[in-house]
Amino acid sequence: MGRTASVLLRVLGMLWTAPNTGLGLIAGSAGLPFGARVHFDPHTVALVFHRWPWGPGGAMTLGNTILHTGETLDAPCLTYAHRAGHCEEPPVRIGDHERAHVYQYMALGPLFLPLYLACGGISVRNRFERAADRYAQTGRGWWPW
């Protein structure tokens, strides 16, 4: 695929998932008075809110926004299968895992959240999370089906 086609697909994906990104912008902006900071990360194609003050730790993606409780997306994290005790896997980079979710959102747009929840939400059984872990491990396979 040519460079122009690739850029066009990214722009269309960003428009398609704009309602999800809007939710992320609202949630991320709510954290700014409490110490969150925001920047655009071209590698993940997302606005990243670091030091987001709520949640158990880690990150959550909404469209082209990432709400991250830590300082950097370069931090290692365990895969869902590892945390569930299904296997011993090396940690992955949290930014790579979240980038897979950004791609999933750009492909599915407003369908992402209902499909994600129908597949089990935040759990090792969720095919979206398994695909994001696979992508973080190998750089391939972000599509959940």
NORJOLIN-V94050 format. One line per field, one symbol per residue. ss: DSSP state (H for helix, E for strand, L for the rest). psi: psi as a letter, one per 30 degrees, with the letter a starting at -180 (. if undefined). A space follows every 50 residues. Layout:
# NORJOLIN-V94050
ss = ???
psi = ???
This chain:
# NORJOLIN-V94050
ss = LLHHHHHHHHHHHHHHLHHHHHHHHHHHHHHHLLLLEEEEELLLLEEEEE LLLLLLLLEEEELLEEEELLLLLLLEELLHHHHLLLLLLLLEEHHHHHHH HHHHHHHHLLHHHHHHHHLLLLLLLLHHHHHHHHHHHHLLLLLLL
psi = kleeeeeeeeeeeeeegeeeeeeeeeeeeffefgflkklkjfefhlkkjl hkfllflblkkjbhkkjkfaekffkkllleeeffgfljklllkeeeeeee eeeeefefbffeeeeeefggbjlffkfeeeeeeeeeefglhfkf.
